[in-house]
Amino acid sequence: SSACAHLTVASPCEAELQELVHQIDIMVNSKKVEWERKMKALEAKMDIQDQELASTQSKLDQKGQEVGLLRQKLEDLHETKYEMAQNYEAQLKALKSQFSKLTHSYEKLQSHQLKQKKVESREECAESLETPSELNNLYRKLEEFKAKLREWDKKGTICQNYLVYLDTQQKSLSKKCNLFQKQTPNYQFQISNKKQNQEEVITYEQPQSEKEELIIEKLKATVNEIAINKNKLEEENLKLREDLKMYQNQCQNMEADFSEMRNELQSRDARWRRIQLECQQLHTELLKIRDYKDMHQSSCVQLTEQLENKNSESFLLAQSQEHQREELNKIRNHLYREEQSHRSEQERMKTEISDLTEELHQKEITIATIMEKASLLERQLKMELEIKDKLLAKQQVCKQAKPA
């Protein structure tokens, strides 16, 4: 009976123990399910944050590529500006050499004109035949120089427009850099928020497994890498700003050089206008000389007609004078052709022109001697006519005296 009582007492305790063990198993299973669910949610959050960090890293890499492109554009811009400046300086040197040549030719022409004013009127008339062609050449050179000046003005405006375009491009690049610099703290703030959220989730959940610790270490390494990349990008942004300031200073210096060149060209244009006015005055003087020459030529034609009526020798003299004129015209045509075909060889042309002018001077001297001989012959003819008139008067007086 005691054994039965002991069994009856043991069986309810065992049942209660089994029930307690069962409840403990249920609680453990429920806690296990709850922990697994929380771990899955935490892993999902970690995956989402990893994706967000990867997208942020890709954005940072993209911004870094944009910064590299901006730097390349700035380098290309600097190279193009340097090439334009070199080309402009070379063309300006060529223009200065042409200007010095033109001033030298103008001074030589002016000295030649002053020498012509000191010569006698007949020599001045003869030598003035050569001056209009030289004056026309000078006018042509002045027109060419004006055309080059207009072309340089056009190039200057093109360069100015290109500089304005480069300035706008630099402003846009600086705006992009400023925007990127403004966006960088935003990305940093987002990363810090994500890091803080991750730390809060980690501290709240208090993961105990090794997998969670590895994920946390990985996230910390990623955050440190992003911070290092952010610092590098900030340094690159500072360097880019310094480069932009340097390029802006270079652009300002180039604009100052262009304005100085433009002022120099304007002063030269004013000087060439004064030269043109002086050339116009010389042209009016040459027209007066030409009128005076035409007047004397008309008187010379009358004298030649009288001489032709009086003597055949004067006719031969007129023919020789006409031949000399044809030779002079041939020489002038030859000079004109030489001048048209050999513009680049100005120094050689000057020597040839000096030789030809000397030859013309010699021929004009011979013409002057021939004219003097003609005038002497005319005086002799007048004296002979006077003698004949006197003889005829004497004969008439004698005839009238004989009948008486």
Contacts in CASP RR format, 6 or more apart in sequence:
PFRMAT RR
TARGET T0000
AUTHOR 0000-0000-0000
METHOD contacts of the structure
MODEL  1
SSACAHLTVASPCEAELQELVHQIDIMVNSKKVEWERKMKALEAKMDIQD
QELASTQSKLDQKGQEVGLLRQKLEDLHETKYEMAQNYEAQLKALKSQFS
KLTHSYEKLQSHQLKQKKVESREECAESLETPSELNNLYRKLEEFKAKLR
EWDKKGTICQNYLVYLDTQQKSLSKKCNLFQKQTPNYQFQISNKKQNQEE
VITYEQPQSEKEELIIEKLKATVNEIAINKNKLEEENLKLREDLKMYQNQ
CQNMEADFSEMRNELQSRDARWRRIQLECQQLHTELLKIRDYKDMHQSSC
VQLTEQLENKNSESFLLAQSQEHQREELNKIRNHLYREEQSHRSEQERMK
TEISDLTEELHQKEITIATIMEKASLLERQLKMELEIKDKLLAKQQVCKQ
AKPA
38 205 0 8 1.000
39 207 0 8 1.000
39 209 0 8 1.000
39 212 0 8 1.000
42 201 0 8 1.000
42 205 0 8 1.000
42 207 0 8 1.000
42 212 0 8 1.000
45 201 0 8 1.000
46 198 0 8 1.000
46 215 0 8 1.000
46 219 0 8 1.000
49 194 0 8 1.000
49 197 0 8 1.000
49 198 0 8 1.000
49 219 0 8 1.000
50 219 0 8 1.000
50 222 0 8 1.000
52 194 0 8 1.000
53 191 0 8 1.000
53 194 0 8 1.000
53 219 0 8 1.000
53 222 0 8 1.000
53 223 0 8 1.000
53 226 0 8 1.000
56 187 0 8 1.000
56 190 0 8 1.000
56 191 0 8 1.000
56 226 0 8 1.000
57 222 0 8 1.000
57 226 0 8 1.000
57 229 0 8 1.000
59 187 0 8 1.000
60 187 0 8 1.000
60 226 0 8 1.000
60 229 0 8 1.000
60 230 0 8 1.000
60 233 0 8 1.000
63 180 0 8 1.000
63 183 0 8 1.000
63 184 0 8 1.000
63 233 0 8 1.000
64 233 0 8 1.000
64 236 0 8 1.000
66 176 0 8 1.000
66 180 0 8 1.000
67 177 0 8 1.000
67 180 0 8 1.000
67 233 0 8 1.000
67 236 0 8 1.000
67 237 0 8 1.000
67 240 0 8 1.000
70 173 0 8 1.000
70 176 0 8 1.000
70 177 0 8 1.000
70 240 0 8 1.000
71 240 0 8 1.000
71 243 0 8 1.000
73 169 0 8 1.000
73 173 0 8 1.000
74 170 0 8 1.000
74 173 0 8 1.000
74 240 0 8 1.000
74 243 0 8 1.000
74 244 0 8 1.000
74 247 0 8 1.000
77 166 0 8 1.000
77 169 0 8 1.000
77 170 0 8 1.000
77 247 0 8 1.000
78 247 0 8 1.000
78 250 0 8 1.000
81 166 0 8 1.000
81 250 0 8 1.000
81 251 0 8 1.000
81 254 0 8 1.000
84 159 0 8 1.000
84 162 0 8 1.000
85 254 0 8 1.000
85 257 0 8 1.000
88 155 0 8 1.000
88 159 0 8 1.000
88 261 0 8 1.000
91 152 0 8 1.000
91 155 0 8 1.000
92 261 0 8 1.000
95 148 0 8 1.000
95 152 0 8 1.000
98 145 0 8 1.000
98 148 0 8 1.000
99 145 0 8 1.000
99 268 0 8 1.000
101 346 0 8 1.000
102 141 0 8 1.000
102 142 0 8 1.000
102 145 0 8 1.000
105 138 0 8 1.000
105 141 0 8 1.000
105 346 0 8 1.000
106 138 0 8 1.000
106 275 0 8 1.000
108 350 0 8 1.000
109 134 0 8 1.000
109 135 0 8 1.000
109 138 0 8 1.000
110 278 0 8 1.000
112 131 0 8 1.000
112 134 0 8 1.000
113 131 0 8 1.000
113 282 0 8 1.000
116 124 0 8 1.000
116 127 0 8 1.000
116 128 0 8 1.000
116 131 0 8 1.000
117 124 0 8 1.000
119 127 0 8 1.000
121 292 0 8 1.000
121 296 0 8 1.000
122 296 0 8 1.000
122 368 0 8 1.000
123 364 0 8 1.000
123 368 0 8 1.000
124 289 0 8 1.000
125 289 0 8 1.000
125 292 0 8 1.000
125 293 0 8 1.000
125 296 0 8 1.000
126 360 0 8 1.000
126 364 0 8 1.000
126 367 0 8 1.000
127 357 0 8 1.000
127 360 0 8 1.000
127 361 0 8 1.000
127 364 0 8 1.000
128 286 0 8 1.000
128 289 0 8 1.000
128 290 0 8 1.000
128 293 0 8 1.000
129 328 0 8 1.000
129 332 0 8 1.000
130 332 0 8 1.000
130 335 0 8 1.000
130 357 0 8 1.000
130 360 0 8 1.000
131 286 0 8 1.000
132 286 0 8 1.000
132 290 0 8 1.000
133 332 0 8 1.000
133 335 0 8 1.000
133 336 0 8 1.000
133 339 0 8 1.000
135 279 0 8 1.000
135 282 0 8 1.000
135 283 0 8 1.000
135 286 0 8 1.000
137 339 0 8 1.000
138 279 0 8 1.000
139 279 0 8 1.000
142 272 0 8 1.000
142 275 0 8 1.000
142 276 0 8 1.000
142 279 0 8 1.000
145 272 0 8 1.000
146 272 0 8 1.000
149 265 0 8 1.000
149 268 0 8 1.000
149 269 0 8 1.000
149 272 0 8 1.000
152 265 0 8 1.000
153 265 0 8 1.000
156 258 0 8 1.000
156 262 0 8 1.000
159 258 0 8 1.000
160 258 0 8 1.000
163 251 0 8 1.000
163 254 0 8 1.000
163 255 0 8 1.000
163 258 0 8 1.000
166 251 0 8 1.000
167 251 0 8 1.000
170 244 0 8 1.000
170 247 0 8 1.000
170 248 0 8 1.000
170 251 0 8 1.000
173 244 0 8 1.000
174 241 0 8 1.000
174 244 0 8 1.000
177 237 0 8 1.000
177 240 0 8 1.000
177 241 0 8 1.000
177 244 0 8 1.000
180 233 0 8 1.000
180 237 0 8 1.000
181 234 0 8 1.000
181 237 0 8 1.000
184 230 0 8 1.000
184 233 0 8 1.000
184 234 0 8 1.000
184 237 0 8 1.000
187 230 0 8 1.000
188 227 0 8 1.000
188 230 0 8 1.000
191 223 0 8 1.000
191 226 0 8 1.000
191 227 0 8 1.000
195 219 0 8 1.000
195 223 0 8 1.000
198 216 0 8 1.000
198 219 0 8 1.000
202 212 0 8 1.000
202 216 0 8 1.000
207 213 0 8 1.000
207 216 0 8 1.000
303 374 0 8 1.000
303 378 0 8 1.000
304 314 0 8 1.000
304 318 0 8 1.000
304 321 0 8 1.000
306 378 0 8 1.000
307 314 0 8 1.000
307 315 0 8 1.000
307 317 0 8 1.000
307 318 0 8 1.000
307 374 0 8 1.000
307 377 0 8 1.000
307 378 0 8 1.000
308 314 0 8 1.000
308 315 0 8 1.000
308 318 0 8 1.000
310 378 0 8 1.000
310 381 0 8 1.000
311 377 0 8 1.000
311 381 0 8 1.000
313 377 0 8 1.000
314 374 0 8 1.000
314 377 0 8 1.000
317 370 0 8 1.000
317 373 0 8 1.000
317 374 0 8 1.000
320 370 0 8 1.000
321 367 0 8 1.000
321 370 0 8 1.000
324 363 0 8 1.000
324 366 0 8 1.000
324 367 0 8 1.000
327 363 0 8 1.000
328 360 0 8 1.000
328 363 0 8 1.000
331 356 0 8 1.000
331 359 0 8 1.000
331 360 0 8 1.000
335 352 0 8 1.000
335 353 0 8 1.000
335 356 0 8 1.000
338 349 0 8 1.000
338 352 0 8 1.000
339 349 0 8 1.000
342 348 0 8 1.000
342 349 0 8 1.000
END
